[in-house]
């Protein structure tokens, strides 16, 4: 389930040459560290890699980032179970120059891959708590959709297309990847915090399950048009649906007529509930639940 994670730790007793900011490679802890330069060509840190894992040193702060699944399996389109997560973390910890489990967690991405038509899914999205989805574009093609917020990002995209364009991998199945990306504030600064502060917290099976539920709950809160039947709508309902789904009019009403907008949105949500096709909407959710159950219990 886990994909990319990002963590940091302060390292004491680094060789002084790291602080000198010289434009030269440095051999330390079994890695060859290369200079990181800013736009003015000043050396601001050093970087290296452990397979696909990126390691960056800024002063005494070491940042570790990238996909655990790709580190262990070489891809993130197959199932990734809790047992495999534990193996990936343990393998990575043994090869790093620090105790990886004690590093402060800055970000965690969770996701599942299911067999589904991505275009059909993203074309049904209306909004998430009033926020409109944004298209994901690669090679002049819309291949996914996402909701961006200050501390998190939720996205769905065509994994078959992305794998081919990014890695040249041709997958036979019609795969769709669903991801929730969140920083430590998103997961912890809330009424019911999940409590993932260090990498050590990621090996807690209870918190692993809570994170899976977080993705499922986010997806469940997305409003969708389903198979909307306008033949059963009144003129007033059709107009309401139209202006709520037009970016220009929606934004104008929200900005200049807030009270009316709140009332209209309430009526709009009732309209969606009245005409929604629950069976069609639950297809993806049930597939995600099945993947979560499998990942948690294997």
KOLZAMI-100139 format. One line per 2 residues: number of its first residue (from 1); their letters; for each residue x, y negated, z negated of C-alpha. Coordinates in Angstrom, 1 decimal, padded with zeros to 4 digits. Example, Ala and Ser with C-alpha at 12.3 -4.5 7.8 and 13.67 -1.06 7.14 Angstrom:
BEGIN
1> as> 012.3,004.5,-007.8 | 013.7,001.1,-007.1 .
END
This chain:
BEGIN
1> xx> 000.0,000.0,000.0 | 002.8,-002.5,-000.9 .
3> xx> 004.4,-004.2,002.1 | 006.7,-007.2,001.7 .
5> xx> 007.8,-008.2,-001.8 | 010.0,-011.1,-002.8 .
7> xx> 011.8,-011.4,-006.1 | 014.7,-013.3,-007.7 .
9> xx> 017.2,-012.9,-010.4 | 020.1,-015.1,-011.9 .
11> xx> 023.5,-013.4,-011.6 | 026.2,-014.3,-014.1 .
13> xx> 029.9,-014.1,-013.4 | 029.7,-014.4,-009.6 .
15> xx> 033.1,-014.9,-007.9 | 034.0,-018.6,-007.8 .
17> xx> 034.3,-018.5,-004.0 | 030.5,-018.4,-003.8 .
19> xx> 030.3,-021.8,-005.5 | 033.0,-023.3,-003.3 .
21> xx> 030.6,-023.4,-000.3 | 033.2,-022.4,002.2 .
23> xx> 032.3,-021.4,005.8 | 033.6,-017.9,005.5 .
25> xx> 032.4,-014.3,004.9 | 032.7,-013.0,001.4 .
27> xx> 033.1,-009.3,000.4 | 031.3,-008.6,-002.8 .
29> xx> 029.4,-005.7,-004.5 | 029.8,-003.6,-001.4 .
31> xx> 028.2,-006.2,000.9 | 029.6,-008.6,003.4 .
33> xx> 027.9,-012.0,002.7 | 027.6,-014.6,005.5 .
35> xx> 027.3,-018.3,005.0 | 023.8,-020.0,005.2 .
37> xx> 024.0,-023.5,006.6 | 021.5,-026.3,006.6 .
39> xx> 020.8,-028.7,009.5 | 023.9,-030.8,008.6 .
41> xx> 026.1,-027.7,008.7 | 026.7,-027.6,005.0 .
43> xx> 027.0,-024.2,003.4 | 024.0,-023.9,000.9 .
45> xx> 024.2,-020.1,000.2 | 025.1,-016.7,001.5 .
47> xx> 023.1,-013.8,002.9 | 023.4,-010.1,003.8 .
49> xx> 021.1,-007.2,004.5 | 020.5,-003.7,003.1 .
51> xx> 018.8,-002.0,006.1 | 015.8,-004.3,006.6 .
53> xx> 015.9,-005.9,003.1 | 017.2,-009.5,003.1 .
55> xx> 019.5,-010.6,000.3 | 020.2,-014.3,-000.2 .
57> xx> 022.4,-016.1,-002.7 | 021.8,-019.7,-003.6 .
59> xx> 024.2,-020.6,-006.3 | 023.7,-017.9,-009.0 .
61> xx> 020.2,-017.1,-007.8 | 019.8,-013.9,-005.8 .
63> xx> 016.6,-013.5,-003.7 | 015.5,-010.1,-002.4 .
65> xx> 012.8,-009.9,000.2 | 011.1,-007.8,002.9 .
67> xx> 009.0,-004.7,003.5 | 009.4,-001.7,001.1 .
69> xx> 007.6,000.5,003.5 | 009.8,-000.3,006.4 .
71> xx> 012.8,000.1,004.1 | 011.7,003.7,003.2 .
73> xx> 009.9,004.8,006.4 | 011.0,002.4,009.2 .
75> xx> 007.4,001.2,009.9 | 004.3,-000.1,008.2 .
77> xx> 001.6,001.5,010.4 | 001.5,004.8,008.6 .
79> xx> 000.0,005.5,005.1 | 002.2,004.4,002.2 .
81> xx> 001.3,006.1,-001.1 | 002.0,005.2,-004.7 .
83> xx> 004.5,008.1,-004.9 | 006.3,006.7,-001.8 .
85> xx> 006.3,003.2,-003.4 | 008.1,004.6,-006.5 .
87> xx> 010.7,006.3,-004.2 | 011.3,003.1,-002.3 .
89> xx> 011.8,001.0,-005.4 | 014.1,003.6,-007.0 .
91> xx> 016.2,004.0,-003.8 | 016.5,000.2,-003.4 .
93> xx> 017.4,-000.2,-007.1 | 020.3,002.3,-006.8 .
95> xx> 021.8,000.4,-003.9 | 021.5,-003.2,-005.2 .
97> xx> 024.2,-004.9,-007.4 | 021.5,-005.8,-010.0 .
99> xx> 018.7,-004.1,-011.9 | 016.0,-004.6,-009.3 .
101> xx> 013.2,-003.8,-011.7 | 014.0,-006.8,-014.0 .
103> xx> 013.9,-009.3,-011.1 | 011.1,-011.9,-011.3 .
105> xx> 008.4,-011.3,-008.7 | 007.7,-014.3,-006.5 .
107> xx> 005.3,-012.7,-004.0 | 003.6,-009.4,-003.2 .
109> xx> 001.9,-008.3,000.0 | -000.6,-005.4,000.0 .
111> xx> -002.2,-003.8,003.0 | -003.8,-000.8,004.7 .
113> xx> -003.9,000.4,008.3 | -007.2,001.9,009.6 .
115> xx> -008.4,003.1,012.9 | -010.8,000.3,014.1 .
117> xx> -011.4,-002.2,016.9 | -009.7,-005.4,015.7 .
119> xx> -011.4,-007.6,018.2 | -014.8,-006.4,017.1 .
121> xx> -013.9,-007.1,013.5 | -012.5,-010.6,013.8 .
123> xx> -015.2,-011.7,016.2 | -017.7,-011.0,013.3 .
125> xx> -016.0,-013.3,010.8 | -017.7,-016.5,009.8 .
127> xx> -016.0,-017.8,006.7 | -014.5,-017.0,003.3 .
129> xx> -016.1,-019.2,000.6 | -016.7,-021.9,003.1 .
131> xx> -013.2,-021.7,004.7 | -013.1,-020.9,008.4 .
133> xx> -010.7,-018.2,009.8 | -007.7,-019.1,011.9 .
135> xx> -006.6,-017.2,015.0 | -003.3,-015.3,015.1 .
137> xx> -001.7,-015.6,018.5 | 001.2,-013.7,020.1 .
139> xx> 002.2,-013.7,023.7 | -000.8,-016.0,024.5 .
141> xx> -003.2,-013.4,023.1 | -005.4,-013.7,020.0 .
143> xx> -004.6,-010.4,018.2 | -005.8,-011.2,014.7 .
145> xx> -007.4,-013.7,012.4 | -006.5,-015.0,008.9 .
147> xx> -007.6,-017.1,006.0 | -004.8,-019.4,004.6 .
149> xx> -005.0,-020.8,001.1 | -002.5,-022.5,-001.1 .
151> xx> -001.4,-019.3,-003.0 | -002.5,-016.5,-000.7 .
153> xx> -003.2,-015.4,002.8 | -005.6,-012.7,004.0 .
155> xx> -005.3,-011.4,007.6 | -006.5,-008.7,009.9 .
157> xx> -004.6,-008.0,013.1 | -004.2,-005.5,015.9 .
159> xx> -001.3,-003.3,014.7 | -001.1,-001.3,017.9 .
161> xx> -000.5,-004.5,019.9 | 001.8,-006.0,017.3 .
163> xx> 004.0,-002.9,017.0 | 004.4,-002.8,020.7 .
165> xx> 005.3,-006.5,021.1 | 007.5,-006.6,018.0 .
167> xx> 009.3,-003.2,018.1 | 008.4,-001.7,021.5 .
169> xx> 006.6,001.1,019.7 | 003.6,002.5,021.7 .
171> xx> 000.9,003.8,019.4 | -001.9,005.9,020.8 .
173> xx> -004.5,005.0,018.2 | -006.5,001.8,018.0 .
175> xx> -005.0,000.6,014.7 | -006.0,-002.4,012.6 .
177> xx> -003.9,-003.7,009.7 | -005.5,-005.5,006.8 .
179> xx> -003.2,-007.5,004.5 | -003.4,-009.7,001.4 .
181> xx> -000.4,-011.9,000.7 | -000.2,-013.6,-002.7 .
183> xx> 002.4,-015.4,-004.8 | 002.8,-015.0,-008.6 .
185> xx> 000.4,-017.9,-009.3 | -002.4,-016.2,-007.3 .
187> xx> -002.1,-012.9,-009.1 | -001.4,-014.2,-012.6 .
189> xx> -002.8,-017.7,-013.1 | -006.5,-016.8,-013.3 .
191> xx> -009.2,-015.8,-015.7 | -008.4,-012.1,-015.5 .
193> xx> -004.7,-012.0,-014.5 | -003.4,-008.8,-012.9 .
195> xx> -000.1,-009.3,-014.7 | 002.7,-008.7,-012.1 .
197> xx> 005.6,-010.8,-013.3 | 008.5,-008.5,-012.5 .
199> xx> 009.2,-005.7,-010.1 | 008.8,-003.3,-013.1 .
201> xx> 005.1,-004.2,-013.1 | 004.7,-002.8,-009.6 .
203> xx> 005.2,000.8,-010.9 | 002.3,000.6,-013.3 .
205> xx> -000.5,002.7,-011.7 | -003.2,000.6,-013.4 .
207> xx> -001.9,-002.6,-011.8 | -001.4,-000.8,-008.5 .
209> xx> -005.1,000.0,-008.6 | -006.0,-003.6,-009.5 .
211> xx> -004.1,-004.9,-006.5 | -005.9,-002.5,-004.2 .
213> xx> -009.2,-003.7,-005.6 | -008.1,-007.3,-005.1 .
215> xx> -007.8,-006.6,-001.4 | -011.1,-004.8,-001.2 .
217> xx> -012.9,-007.6,-003.1 | -011.4,-010.3,-000.9 .
219> xx> -012.6,-008.5,002.2 | -016.0,-008.0,000.7 .
221> xx> -016.4,-011.7,000.2 | -015.9,-012.6,003.9 .
223> xx> -019.2,-013.7,005.5 | -019.8,-012.0,008.8 .
225> xx> -022.4,-012.4,011.5 | -023.0,-008.7,012.0 .
227> xx> -025.5,-007.9,014.7 | -027.4,-011.1,014.2 .
229> xx> -030.8,-011.1,015.8 | -031.9,-014.6,016.9 .
231> xx> -035.2,-013.3,018.2 | -036.3,-013.0,014.6 .
233> xx> -035.2,-016.5,013.6 | -037.4,-019.6,013.5 .
235> xx> -036.3,-022.8,015.3 | -035.1,-024.2,012.0 .
237> xx> -033.1,-021.2,011.2 | -031.4,-021.1,014.6 .
239> xx> -030.4,-024.8,014.3 | -029.1,-024.1,010.8 .
241> xx> -027.0,-021.2,012.1 | -025.7,-023.3,014.9 .
243> xx> -024.5,-026.3,012.9 | -023.0,-024.1,010.1 .
245> xx> -020.9,-022.3,012.8 | -019.8,-025.4,014.6 .
247> xx> -016.5,-026.7,013.2 | -017.3,-030.4,014.1 .
249> xx> -020.8,-030.5,012.6 | -019.9,-028.3,009.7 .
251> xx> -017.0,-030.5,008.7 | -019.0,-033.7,009.2 .
253> xx> -021.9,-032.5,007.0 | -019.5,-031.3,004.3 .
255> xx> -017.6,-034.6,004.3 | -020.4,-037.2,004.6 .
257> xx> -023.5,-035.4,003.3 | -022.2,-033.1,000.5 .
259> xx> -025.5,-032.6,-001.4 | -027.4,-031.7,001.8 .
261> xx> -024.5,-029.5,002.9 | -024.7,-027.5,-000.4 .
263> xx> -028.4,-026.9,000.0 | -028.0,-026.0,003.7 .
265> xx> -025.2,-023.6,002.9 | -027.4,-021.9,000.3 .
267> xx> -030.1,-021.4,002.9 | -027.5,-020.3,005.4 .
269> xx> -026.3,-017.5,003.1 | -029.8,-016.3,002.5 .
271> xx> -030.3,-016.3,006.3 | -027.2,-014.1,006.8 .
273> xx> -028.4,-011.7,004.0 | -031.8,-011.5,005.6 .
275> xx> -030.5,-010.5,009.1 | -027.2,-008.7,008.2 .
277> xx> -026.6,-005.2,009.4 | -025.3,-003.6,006.1 .
279> xx> -024.4,-000.3,007.8 | -022.3,-002.0,010.5 .
281> xx> -020.6,-004.3,007.9 | -019.7,-001.5,005.6 .
283> xx> -017.8,000.6,008.2 | -014.5,-001.2,007.7 .
285> xx> -015.0,-001.5,003.9 | -015.5,002.2,003.6 .
287> xx> -012.4,002.9,005.6 | -010.4,000.6,003.4 .
289> xx> -011.8,002.2,000.3 | -010.8,005.6,001.6 .
291> xx> -007.2,004.4,002.3 | -007.0,002.8,-001.2 .
293> xx> -008.1,006.0,-002.8 | -005.6,008.1,-000.9 .
295> xx> -002.8,005.7,-001.6 | -003.5,005.5,-005.3 .
297> xx> -003.9,009.3,-005.8 | -000.9,010.5,-003.8 .
END
